[in-house]
Amino acid sequence: MSKRKELRTRAVLPLKVTGVDRDAKPFSLITHTLDLTLESARLAGIHVKLNPGQTVFLHRFGVRARFTVKWIGSGTRRGQCGLKSLELSKPLWGISLPQKQKDKFWVEPTPKDRRRFPRHACSGGAEIFGALEYPFWTEITDISASGVYVKSLTPLPKGTLVRVRITSGDYRIETHAEVRTSDPAVGMGLRFTVMSPTSLSDLRDLLESLRVSFADAGKLEDIIVEEDDVLVETW
């Protein structure tokens, strides 16, 4: 795996992506960034079929800007993609970025097998925040180091990106997540995607309080752990 040669600004910013997929079908997604430079962006939650070289549109703060697809994620980076701006003059992000950046994209790792994560019974609640919806409260039924299952009569569609605030006893965990399973009138499974070290520590303590060894509760390859000073925009 090659190393990045440019310093990126890590920021989780909600936005809309529109365009036409490789099968010529129009799409519109609500997703978020993972990191940025002046000329490029890495996104999560991209579950449409795209090819490198395609043009897509990013929408934020009423601004629409054209980007070209540089790479499509696979393996542990499935659902991510790297984009390069075609309209640098458009003020899309609303944050300060370093002025000198090399536009080199990280090369995707070779896909590898990963085991599924065992979940463990747990009581508590979760507040779910969607990008364009009011938050709602739901009950959690089980949890692992990689995700949580919550009850819901009207679960969100698979692939939806959300922000989740989990409360169980004295433990409080805030994380970005993706809906991986959606069971009508039953609930939905959420996979953790971006989490601060503080929340990761609380998750570790919660699992240990359930008498679950953190090492046995699931690998953490899919969770991006951001430092506490990284900009994570609240939806």
FIVO-935367 format. One line per 4 residues: their letters; for each residue x negated, y, z negated of C-alpha. Coordinates in Angstrom, 3 decimals. Each point is the difference from the previous one (the first is absolute). Layout:
N
a	X/Y/Z; ...
This chain:
235
mskr	0.000/0.000/0.000; -1.435/3.361/0.973; -0.123/2.895/-2.436; 1.628/3.384/0.406
kelr	-2.456/2.732/0.878; 2.266/2.960/-0.696; 1.346/1.338/-3.289; 3.779/-0.151/0.012
trav	2.494/1.781/-2.220; 2.190/-2.569/-1.708; 3.581/1.246/-0.138; 3.381/-1.753/-0.060
lplk	2.326/2.322/1.939; 3.463/-0.992/1.283; 0.784/0.604/3.663; 2.041/-1.273/2.929
vtgv	-1.488/-1.791/3.011; 1.859/-0.218/3.311; -0.828/-1.295/3.438; 0.435/-2.964/2.310
drda	-1.466/-3.395/-0.866; -1.938/-2.237/2.383; 3.286/-1.577/1.142; 1.304/3.453/0.995
kpfs	2.456/0.094/-2.923; 0.438/3.326/-1.858; -0.744/-0.063/-3.734; 0.166/2.326/-2.995
lith	-1.741/-0.852/-3.302; -0.310/1.649/-3.409; -3.490/-0.798/-1.243; -3.004/1.619/-1.713
tldl	-3.681/0.749/0.471; -2.833/-1.709/-1.857; -2.837/2.336/0.944; -0.739/2.906/2.359
tles	-2.644/1.999/1.828; 0.494/3.148/2.065; 0.446/-2.137/3.115; 1.287/-3.344/-1.217
arla	2.330/-1.805/-2.388; 0.443/-3.512/-1.359; 3.622/-1.035/-0.516; 1.731/-2.854/-1.825
gihv	3.384/-1.605/0.664; -0.366/-0.231/3.781; 2.062/-3.071/0.894; 0.651/0.678/3.674
klnp	-1.961/-1.430/2.909; -2.580/2.550/1.166; -3.111/-0.160/2.141; -3.179/2.066/-0.344
gqtv	0.213/2.980/2.319; 3.734/0.532/-0.411; 1.332/3.445/-0.941; 2.236/0.458/-3.061
flhr	1.468/3.060/-1.718; -0.439/0.874/-3.688; 2.658/2.233/-1.617; -0.531/1.973/-3.211
fgvr	1.238/3.374/-1.313; 1.932/0.481/3.252; -3.186/-0.347/2.078; -0.381/-2.674/2.691
arft	-3.519/-0.931/1.140; -1.280/-2.531/2.540; -2.493/-2.686/-1.044; -1.625/-2.874/1.853
vkwi	-0.264/-3.475/-1.550; -3.654/-0.981/-0.581; 0.395/-3.332/-1.792; 2.681/-2.353/-1.332
gsgt	-0.538/-1.745/-3.337; -0.032/-3.762/-0.547; -0.669/-2.394/-2.873; -0.174/1.892/-3.298
rrgq	0.626/3.262/1.912; 3.124/-1.193/1.787; 2.487/2.846/0.419; -2.718/2.668/0.129
cglk	-1.261/1.936/3.001; -2.533/2.699/0.817; 1.084/3.064/1.985; -1.882/2.868/1.660
slel	1.646/3.393/0.413; 0.648/1.375/3.499; 1.228/3.348/-1.346; -2.492/1.236/-2.592
skpl	1.492/3.493/-0.113; 3.262/-1.191/-1.563; 0.144/0.379/-3.845; 1.324/-3.426/-0.886
wgis	-1.436/-0.880/-3.408; 0.268/3.123/-2.156; -3.164/-0.853/-1.969; -3.644/1.055/0.280
lpqk	-2.304/-2.421/1.806; -3.810/0.076/0.373; -1.057/1.881/3.120; -2.678/-2.432/1.161
qkdk	1.063/-3.551/0.701; -1.164/-2.641/2.455; 2.930/-1.653/1.729; -0.955/-3.639/-0.472
fwve	2.602/-2.537/-1.048; -0.499/-2.901/-2.312; -0.136/-3.344/1.824; 2.619/-2.469/-1.152
ptpk	-1.185/-3.085/-1.898; 0.462/-3.499/1.346; 3.334/-1.437/-1.249; -0.389/-2.564/-2.755
drrr	2.280/-2.308/-1.878; 1.435/1.263/-3.236; 2.073/-1.846/-2.573; 3.434/1.207/-1.003
fprh	0.361/1.707/-3.370; 1.842/-1.807/-2.807; 2.582/2.196/-1.696; 0.894/-0.061/-3.695
acsg	3.290/0.740/-1.758; 0.122/3.524/-1.381; 2.694/2.352/-1.300; 0.170/3.724/0.599
gaei	1.091/2.566/2.537; -1.282/1.646/3.146; 0.813/3.371/1.518; -0.222/-0.174/3.801
fgal	-0.822/3.120/2.024; 0.502/-0.097/3.770; -1.535/2.588/2.318; 3.338/1.469/1.058
eypf	2.376/-1.279/-2.684; 0.918/0.720/-3.614; -1.697/-2.297/-2.542; 1.978/-2.856/-1.514
wtei	-0.472/-2.199/-3.059; -0.153/-3.780/0.095; -0.927/-2.911/-2.254; -3.188/-2.010/0.476
tdis	0.065/-3.781/-0.305; -3.619/-1.068/0.533; -3.418/1.483/0.721; -3.508/-0.952/1.134
asgv	-3.280/1.786/0.658; 1.166/0.668/3.555; 3.683/0.887/-0.293; 3.336/-0.059/-1.749
yvks	3.527/-1.273/0.681; 2.955/2.244/-0.854; 3.757/-0.531/-0.043; 2.092/1.976/2.498
ltpl	3.415/-0.473/1.595; -1.163/2.098/2.955; -3.727/-0.688/0.427; -2.051/2.122/2.396
pkgt	-1.022/-1.419/3.382; -3.169/-2.049/0.285; -2.997/2.213/0.780; 1.356/3.081/-1.803
lvrv	-2.669/1.995/-1.868; 0.939/1.231/-3.471; -1.477/1.411/-3.177; 0.814/-1.986/-3.156
rits	-0.083/0.888/-3.697; 0.092/-3.203/-2.071; 0.772/0.003/-3.723; -0.280/-3.124/-2.129
gdyr	-0.249/0.432/-3.749; -2.861/2.432/-0.656; -1.467/-0.452/3.488; 0.511/2.488/2.817
ieth	-1.265/-0.659/3.532; 0.304/2.385/2.946; -0.856/-1.311/3.442; 0.727/0.253/3.691
aevr	1.487/-3.201/1.372; 1.466/-1.675/3.057; 3.227/-2.048/0.152; -1.105/-3.512/1.031
tsdp	3.217/-1.932/-0.616; 3.567/1.297/0.095; 2.791/-2.258/-1.295; 3.499/1.538/0.414
avgm	1.989/0.202/-3.250; -2.976/-1.503/-1.890; -3.104/2.174/0.064; -3.312/0.718/1.697
glrf	-3.664/-0.847/-0.368; -2.441/2.922/-0.059; -3.712/-0.305/0.793; -2.272/2.532/-1.723
tvms	-2.068/2.024/2.491; -1.553/3.081/-1.657; -0.564/0.300/-3.752; -2.131/2.113/-2.360
ptsl	-2.528/-1.607/-2.375; 2.223/1.041/-2.926; 3.016/-1.860/1.380; -2.162/-2.982/0.929
sdlr	-1.202/-0.153/-3.613; 3.605/0.102/-1.243; 0.908/-2.775/2.442; -2.879/-2.078/-1.332
dlle	1.135/0.565/-3.597; 3.612/-0.832/0.864; -0.965/-3.297/1.611; -2.203/-0.891/-2.949
slrv	2.906/0.797/-2.350; 1.955/-2.638/1.933; -2.855/-2.389/-0.841; -1.040/-0.082/3.637
sfad	-3.697/0.083/0.791; -0.551/2.975/2.301; -2.407/-2.096/2.073; 2.770/-2.567/0.575
agkl	2.757/2.515/0.673; -1.005/0.694/3.614; -2.850/1.464/1.997; -0.124/3.771/0.442
edii	-1.278/0.157/3.604; 3.154/1.721/1.274; 0.106/2.768/-2.634; -1.872/3.207/0.737
veed	-1.181/1.380/-3.334; -0.377/3.773/0.226; -1.866/2.083/-2.566; 2.122/2.173/-2.286
dvlv	-1.073/3.190/1.834; 1.100/-1.258/3.449; 2.942/1.920/1.382; 3.121/-2.166/-0.114
etw	2.963/2.066/1.071; 3.290/-0.641/-1.803; 2.995/-0.637/2.213
